[in-house]
Amino acid sequence: MRYLPLFLLSLGLPLAGQVKYLAQQKMFVLTAGDVTYAVGVNEKGELQPVHFGGRMMRDGDFRAAHSVSGWASFDLAATTTPKEYAGAGGGLFVEPCLKATFADGVRDVVLKYESHQIQGDSLVIVTKDITYALTVALHYKVYPQGIVRKQAVITNGTAGVVTLESAQSGSIHLPPGEGYAFTHLYGRWAGETQVARELVQPGLQVIESKRGNTSHQANPWFAIDGPERATETSGQVWFGALGWSGNWRIAVEQTPHQQVRVTAGLNPYDFAHPLKPGEKLETPPLYVGYSKEGFGGASRAFHKFQREVIFPGGGAARPRPVLYNSWEATEMNVNEAGQAELAKKAASIGVERFVMDDGWFGARDTDRAGLGDWFVSKKKFPNGLKPLIEQVKGLGMDFGLWVEPEMVNPDSDLYRAHPDWAMHFPGRPRSEARNQLILNMARNDVKEYVFKVLDDLVSQNEIAFLKWDMNRNASEPGWPEVAPADQKKLWLEYTRNVYEVIDRLRAKHPKLEIESCSGGGGRIDLGILSRVEQVWTSDNTDALDRLKIQEGYTLAYAPKAMMAWVTDVPNFNGRSTPLRFRFLVAMQGSLGVGNNLNKWSAEDFALAKKMVSWYKGVRGTVQTGKLYRLLSPRSADGFAATEYVAEDGKQAVVFATLHSQQYGRTQPRLKLQGLDAQAVYQVTDIDGKFTAVLSGAAVMEYGLPVALTGDYAATAYTLERQ
Ligand code: DGJ
């Protein structure tokens, strides 16, 4: 009968404001666009999740949180009652958010509500252990795009050291039940952002990185769809992502009591974080959202949030320029004349930014030497970088440079001077990968060195853009200079210091833009994406593989930051696809060109010029529009299509690709989405061969006739609203 009186108390008014405290119900109601996230204080003073899903309109619809009785003598209420931020203690057997050991050896944390503060769209709820002065402040912020940001700040108010053994950003709880499915992204070098989907089972399903960076192996994004199964266009999807580029973990759990919950944050693997009295630990942010419009609706909401909130400059940021990168053309054989020649050719097709990749510094003729010595090679550039930069600028482009600042080759002056700067355990082997070691960025002196070399480079040369690479993961993560009890802090401090260097560099050079690369897509997450304009999606530039890599990528992340280059064939798999196909695949993100332009024919230049110019006419829509994944490249018939609709609805762009035609079959009409049924559009294909004036209803209900033939065929359309 608790529910009824509260229901009667309601005035039936829509919820005002974005964060609200309902005193009677002891309930926090967070409204983020069409999404409501509600958490209450139960009769025991514990914070208990109440609702995460579609928007609730009436205060009276919320019933006060109440703990759930235990199950026999085995599952105490600590386990059966959903906890907003569960301390490992009091008989908790589900995944904790916080696990800690106090100075006296006590290993029991039970958190209860202490106080709260609401400020506009933000809420802080302070919880405290029942006995010790260990507090956890839960920070929430709501965004109109339908996203809630969660973060925990753990403070040691005791007089002794408290060692944290697990510090999660938070959990979400789905409506009790079974039959949920878990979608996530997995991969490896050259095969990133592959899509996996599996039934949520009793027990734990874990995705994680133990590699010191975000990783190719798994990405810190998840989506859970309900027992009714979501599709690309319909059904409930709960999703989220961590803003962290170090070791992370996402644990999807179905408890014995049919409670599905997702707990995400710092990876407890090799984690021990001693907090001295008064010290705090701020967890990475966890961003969560909900959509009733399937995976398409979920990703459109998340993309919009990323573009407007996460990406540097937000909604006001300019479109990504068309870029040329020298890597696949010249590898490390760079010099002034050769790069200037490529720059001239790149400018002739409309490229706006010329990026010189690896090989310009130290003794970098092969990957065996040079990393760490960030000084322009006198042999390759006797007059420094300035003459090349001047030529690039004279051609109307800006200049970008590749760096890999966290790394060192044993064959380098830096390593000879500071062998202790590389991560290592004294007296034990240091595993090399690509002949390189990883610097211990957790060290202050290393961080300052890295900042200085980058600052000097950017201060002394007109560098508009850095491609920041990281070509190996951490091994032998020793930090012998600090006390043994503090050495595991390396994982956290490493990432924090990488962020600090980027933040300081950007603050000092506000026009500088950065690309995050880690041997392709090894460092793509919302932490790095809040600091860089773009990411290198994969070293695999085979256009066919790219279709799937890009599809997985866009499930989680907005296409604006997704760099996609056109490169030479035969490519990665020994496969050759037509230049047109390669362009039309790469144009579905932020376009780059990485070909050896010295080998191009006049026809190649003419086609590239046409493609780049067409792309410039649609890139606003591709980079900042709403993405509809119309047909998946994972489908059996190999016919794939994407559609981008400008936020103002004035333009739509459609890309269609065919892997290989069989039996002379034609493609089904392509039904578009997200247009105004009443409006009329001028529809034109990229070749200007198909033009028609069609209503939104016609292209959405009847569809667009696409007639691709042969292998690796591709086309594109624009729809201009009349
Ligand atoms: C790995 C990157 O992903 C490539 O694009 C290129 O920059 C190489 N490193 C250079 O060593």
Residues whose N, C-alpha, C, O or C-beta is under 5 A from the ligand:
A	BS01	DGJ	W327 D357 D358 D469 C517 G519 G520 D539
